Amino acid sequence: MGHRAIRERWSAITLAGLCALILALPAPAHAWGFYAHRKTAEIAEENVSPETRAKIRRLIRSQELLGTPECELLSIEDASVWPDCVRRTRWRWGHTAAWHYRTAPICEAYNPRANCPGGNCVTAQVERNHRILADESLPDHVRLQALAFMVHFAGDVHMPLHSGDKGDRGGNDREADYGIVPSLNLHWIWDGPLAERAISDPADPVVRRYSRAERADLGGGDAADWGRESWEIARSFVYPTAFDREDVCAAELPSKTALSQEDIVRGVPIARRRVQQAGIRIAELLESAFAPGPLPEPERN
């Protein structure tokens, strides 16, 4: 085989591998990625009481009354992605689209009450659905729907670009390369591949029973606090790192950038901690809705 044929064959193999890698990335329609959302739910399930798990299973028995056979809701993991699934049926669920985020400009002072008209934002909907879930006078399927929204939105608010924004729809309008993978966008990167890399180390699993000290470190606060945390991460890390500028508010940012391998490595522990925080805080929400009081002590092996 000649040198030209070898080069052409190698180029084809490289291109095929790159295409496979891109296709393996999560679709941007899933806020914070299907995988990351399900991990937050698994963390929560590991860190609630047996009584709360039993009450969740009882509510799940009413799932057929939701009338969403195309979107199963047979577990808390299903609940964590159900709101993304149903909103594809726009004529019925399109009004929920604004509930998945509450972007706040990173170059202005944070205002927890702005950009949430009529309670149509992620922080307000975490609180609203928690209240519905806790109301035992309501039908089980109504409370189950509220559980799914609450679990999902509590995850969403922990993704930095569901809160921080620089006039670009939370990074959706900023084209960005992810290492060797070209032409994604900044929001998609933090939604999918970066979060997945951060929580996929089999030697250090995020899904486990956390100690009291770990829960104290990761938990606490309310949805507005979590939104402020995400906004601060977007302001102080996501945008400065992506655009190699310490002061991203001093000038307009380009519409395209690239995350180097070093940028990705620095972002991994931040993304990992946000998934862990979301999981523990979802556990706290579930406990307070079903069994008021502190989270149970870790089970002894």
C-alpha positions in Angstrom: 0.0 0.0 0.0 1.4 3.4 -1.0 2.0 6.3 1.4 -1.0 8.3 -0.1 -3.3 5.3 0.3 -2.1 4.9 3.9 -2.7 8.6 4.7 -6.2 8.4 3.1 -7.1 5.3 5.1 -5.8 6.8 8.3 -7.8 10.0 7.7 -10.9 8.0 7.1 -10.4 6.0 10.3 -9.7 9.2 12.3 -12.8 10.9 10.9 -15.0 7.8 11.7 -13.7 7.7 15.2 -14.4 11.4 15.7 -17.9 11.1 14.4 -18.5 8.1 16.7 -17.3 10.2 19.6 -19.6 13.1 18.7 -22.6 10.8 18.3 -21.9 9.3 21.7 -22.3 12.6 23.4 -25.7 13.4 25.0 -28.2 15.3 22.9 -28.6 18.9 23.9 -32.4 18.5 24.4 -31.7 17.0 27.8 -31.1 19.7 30.4 -28.0 18.7 32.4 -27.9 15.5 30.5 -29.8 12.3 30.9 -26.9 10.6 32.7 -26.1 13.4 35.2 -29.8 13.8 36.1 -30.2 10.1 36.8 -27.1 10.1 39.0 -28.5 12.9 41.1 -31.6 10.7 41.7 -29.5 7.7 42.5 -27.5 9.7 45.0 -30.8 10.9 46.6 -32.2 7.4 46.8 -29.2 6.1 48.6 -29.4 8.9 51.2 -33.1 8.9 52.2 -34.8 6.7 54.8 -36.5 3.4 54.0 -39.8 5.1 54.9 -39.3 7.8 52.3 -38.3 5.2 49.7 -41.5 3.3 50.5 -43.6 6.4 50.1 -42.0 7.2 46.7 -42.8 3.6 45.5 -46.4 4.1 46.6 -46.8 7.3 44.6 -45.2 5.6 41.6 -48.0 3.1 41.5 -50.2 5.9 40.3 -48.0 6.7 37.2 -50.6 5.5 34.6 -52.9 8.4 35.7 -50.3 10.9 34.4 -51.2 9.9 30.9 -47.6 9.9 29.6 -47.0 6.4 28.3 -44.2 7.7 26.1 -42.4 8.9 29.2 -42.1 6.2 31.9 -42.1 7.1 35.5 -41.4 3.9 37.3 -38.6 5.0 39.6 -37.0 8.1 41.1 -34.4 7.8 38.3 -37.1 8.0 35.7 -38.6 11.0 37.6 -35.3 12.8 37.3 -35.6 12.9 33.4 -39.4 12.8 33.0 -39.8 16.6 32.7 -37.3 16.7 29.8 -39.2 13.8 28.1 -42.7 15.2 28.4 -41.8 18.7 27.2 -41.2 17.2 23.7 -45.0 17.1 23.5 -45.2 20.8 23.1 -48.9 21.2 22.8 -49.4 19.7 26.3 -46.2 20.5 28.1 -44.6 23.5 26.3 -45.6 25.8 29.1 -43.0 24.1 31.3 -40.0 25.0 29.2 -39.2 28.2 31.2 -39.3 26.2 34.4 -35.9 24.6 33.7 -33.7 27.7 34.2 -33.5 31.2 35.7 -30.6 32.9 34.0 -29.1 35.9 35.7 -26.5 38.2 34.0 -23.0 37.5 35.3 -22.0 41.1 34.8 -24.8 42.5 37.1 -25.4 42.1 40.8 -27.3 38.9 41.5 -31.0 39.4 42.1 -32.9 36.2 43.3 -36.2 37.8 42.4 -35.5 38.8 38.8 -36.2 36.9 35.6 -39.0 34.8 37.1 -42.3 36.2 35.9 -45.3 34.5 37.5 -43.1 31.9 39.1 -42.0 30.6 35.7 -38.4 29.7 36.5 -36.5 26.9 38.0 -36.0 28.2 41.6 -39.7 29.0 42.0 -40.8 25.6 40.6 -38.5 23.7 43.0 -40.4 25.4 45.9 -43.8 25.1 44.3 -43.5 21.4 43.5 -42.0 20.6 46.9 -45.1 22.1 48.5 -47.4 20.1 46.3 -45.5 16.9 47.0 -45.7 17.5 50.8 -49.5 18.0 50.6 -51.0 14.6 51.5 -54.5 15.8 50.8 -53.7 15.8 47.0 -54.1 12.7 44.8 -51.1 10.5 44.4 -50.6 11.1 40.7 -50.6 14.9 41.3 -48.0 14.5 44.0 -46.0 12.1 41.7 -45.9 14.7 39.0 -44.7 17.2 41.5 -42.0 14.8 42.7 -40.7 14.5 39.1 -40.6 18.2 38.5 -39.0 18.9 41.9 -36.3 16.2 41.5 -35.5 17.4 37.9 -35.5 21.1 38.6 -33.4 20.7 41.8 -30.8 19.1 39.4 -31.1 21.8 36.8 -30.5 24.7 39.2 -27.1 23.1 40.1 -25.8 23.3 36.5 -24.0 26.6 36.4 -25.3 27.7 33.0 -28.9 27.3 34.0 -28.3 30.3 36.2 -25.3 32.3 34.9 -25.6 34.1 31.5 -23.8 36.7 29.4 -26.5 37.5 26.8 -26.1 34.1 25.2 -28.9 31.9 26.6 -26.7 30.4 29.2 -23.9 29.6 26.8 -26.2 28.1 24.1 -25.2 30.8 21.7 -21.4 30.3 22.2 -19.9 27.7 19.9 -17.2 25.8 21.7 -14.8 23.0 21.0 -14.5 20.3 23.7 -10.9 19.1 23.4 -10.7 17.4 20.0 -14.5 17.5 19.5 -15.4 20.5 17.5 -18.5 22.8 17.3 -20.5 22.0 20.4 -21.6 24.9 22.5 -20.7 26.0 26.0 -24.0 25.1 27.5 -24.0 21.6 26.0 -20.5 20.9 27.2 -21.4 21.6 30.8 -24.7 19.8 30.4 -23.3 16.7 29.0 -19.7 15.6 28.3 -18.0 17.5 31.1 -20.6 16.4 33.7 -20.4 12.8 32.5 -16.6 12.8 32.7 -16.8 14.2 36.2 -19.0 11.4 37.6 -17.8 8.4 35.7 -14.8 7.3 37.6 -15.5 3.7 38.8 -12.8 4.0 41.4 -14.6 7.0 43.1 -18.3 6.5 42.6 -20.7 9.4 43.3 -23.6 7.1 44.0 -23.2 5.8 47.6 -24.3 6.5 51.1 -22.7 9.7 52.4 -21.5 10.3 55.9 -23.1 12.9 58.2 -20.1 15.2 57.7 -20.3 14.8 53.9 -24.0 15.6 53.9 -23.4 18.7 56.0 -20.7 19.9 53.6 -22.8 19.2 50.4 -26.3 19.9 51.6 -28.3 22.8 52.9 -29.8 26.0 51.6 -32.8 26.5 49.3 -33.3 26.8 45.6 -32.4 30.5 45.6 -29.1 29.8 47.3 -28.3 27.0 44.8 -29.1 29.4 41.9 -26.7 32.0 43.4 -24.0 29.3 43.7 -24.4 28.3 40.1 -24.4 32.0 39.0 -21.1 32.5 40.9 -19.5 29.5 39.3 -20.5 30.7 35.8 -19.2 34.2 36.6 -15.9 33.3 38.3 -15.0 30.0 36.4 -17.1 28.9 33.4 -16.8 32.1 31.3 -13.3 33.2 32.4 -11.9 29.7 31.7 -13.7 29.2 28.4 -12.5 32.5 27.1 -9.1 32.9 28.8 -10.1 36.2 30.3 -10.1 37.1 34.0 -12.6 39.9 33.5 -15.2 38.7 31.0 -17.3 41.8 31.6 -14.8 44.2 30.3 -15.5 43.6 26.6 -17.7 41.5 24.3 -16.8 37.9 24.1 -16.3 36.1 20.8 -19.1 33.8 19.6 -16.7 30.8 19.4 -14.1 29.4 21.8 -12.4 26.2 22.7 -11.9 24.3 26.0 -8.4 22.9 26.2 -7.6 19.6 28.0 -6.3 21.7 30.9 -9.6 23.7 31.1 -11.6 20.4 31.1 -9.5 18.9 33.9 -10.0 22.1 36.0 -13.7 21.9 35.4 -14.2 18.3 36.4 -14.1 18.7 40.2 -16.5 21.6 40.0 -19.0 19.6 37.9 -18.6 16.6 40.1 -19.4 18.6 43.3 -22.5 20.1 41.7 -23.9 16.7 40.9 -23.1 15.5 44.4 -24.7 18.6 45.9 -27.8 18.2 43.8 -28.2 14.6 44.9 -27.8 15.3 48.6 -30.1 18.3 48.4 -32.8 16.3 46.5 -32.6 13.8 49.4 -33.2 16.6 51.8 -36.2 17.8 49.8 -37.6 14.4 49.7 -37.1 13.8 53.4 -38.7 17.1 54.3 -41.7 16.4 52.1 -42.3 12.8 53.2 -40.7 12.6 56.7 -39.9 16.0 58.2 -36.7 15.9 60.2 -33.0 15.4 59.6 -31.7 12.8 57.1 -31.1 9.4 58.6 -27.7 8.2 59.8 -25.7 6.2 57.3 -26.5 2.5 57.5 -23.7 0.5 59.1 -22.0 -2.2 57.0 
